[in-house]
Amino acid sequence: MRPTFIISFDCEGKWGHADRLSPNIRGILRTGPLSAIFHRSVSLLDSFELPGTFSFVGAFTLHADQYLSYIRVIRATPCADDFFADVARSELDGWFCPEMLAEVPVGGRHELASHSFTHLQFDEVPAEAAELELAASVALAQSQGWSPKSFIFPKNRAGHLDLLARHGFTSYRGRRNFTFGRAGSLASEFNLLERADPHPTKAGAPLEIPCGHFLNWPHGLRLAVPPDVTVKRWCHILDDAIRHNRVAHCWLQPHNLLNGRGQFELMERVLREVRIRVDAGLIEPMTQEAYARAALAELTS
Ligand SMILES: [Zn+2]
């Protein structure tokens, strides 16, 4: 494998926050602003001719009049109470956003991936629940004309890998464990010597894709991280990938861009640094799916 750059987005709307839907979060997770910022993000990647991996919570891609077809799956999820309370109030804004899925053409530069069906935490549920989620995710995607090959676990918490493989997934994004939890994660944002991740050495079925790093979300305590520090940190990650043949994987959630101060501009600055290195032939930009395909071919040859 060559030095590689991947960028992945967790697209989830209210499903990703159903266990903590504060009035503030409710105000942010609205279909109109989410669609608009997502459109800008896809356009930005296109302007740099860089591929992105967009992993969707299946239920989030439904039209509001379709959810009854998946009622059994939605009823089984822990966030069902919040969802049905909003249904009773006719407040469906932020739960469904098929417009976002429609922004990513099937078979084009970008990858459509799965982020489960209702944002269920796979490390906390029995196999039957995981099976229900995966079967619904794949069936819905196929009815929409695409077939998911890579997976991003809700909250990056992996579980039931055997079921993932059985449903045709070749790979999933791994997880970084910080010794001091959120404080450790925040402290790492100041590390200007941050390293890229090594390529996998085991051909897993599915393959664990190096987890990479979150693009700082300038909000709350994270506002303390100056944008120049974040850009310098990412330059070091990219150059480390180039120098030591590693993977620089950047991930974020589109709704972060709505209330992260200047985060869109931050993403633009990082992608510009990526493009400079791609133009110099130093690093290859890939989707998760393409990366897994190439890595598995090399590991099994
Ligand atoms: Zn998520």
Boltz pocket constraint, residues with backbone or C-beta under 6 A from the ligand:
constraints:
  - pocket:
      binder: B
      contacts: [[A, 10], [A, 12], [A, 16], [A, 115], [A, 119], [A, 153], [A, 154], [A, 155]]
      max_distance: 6.0
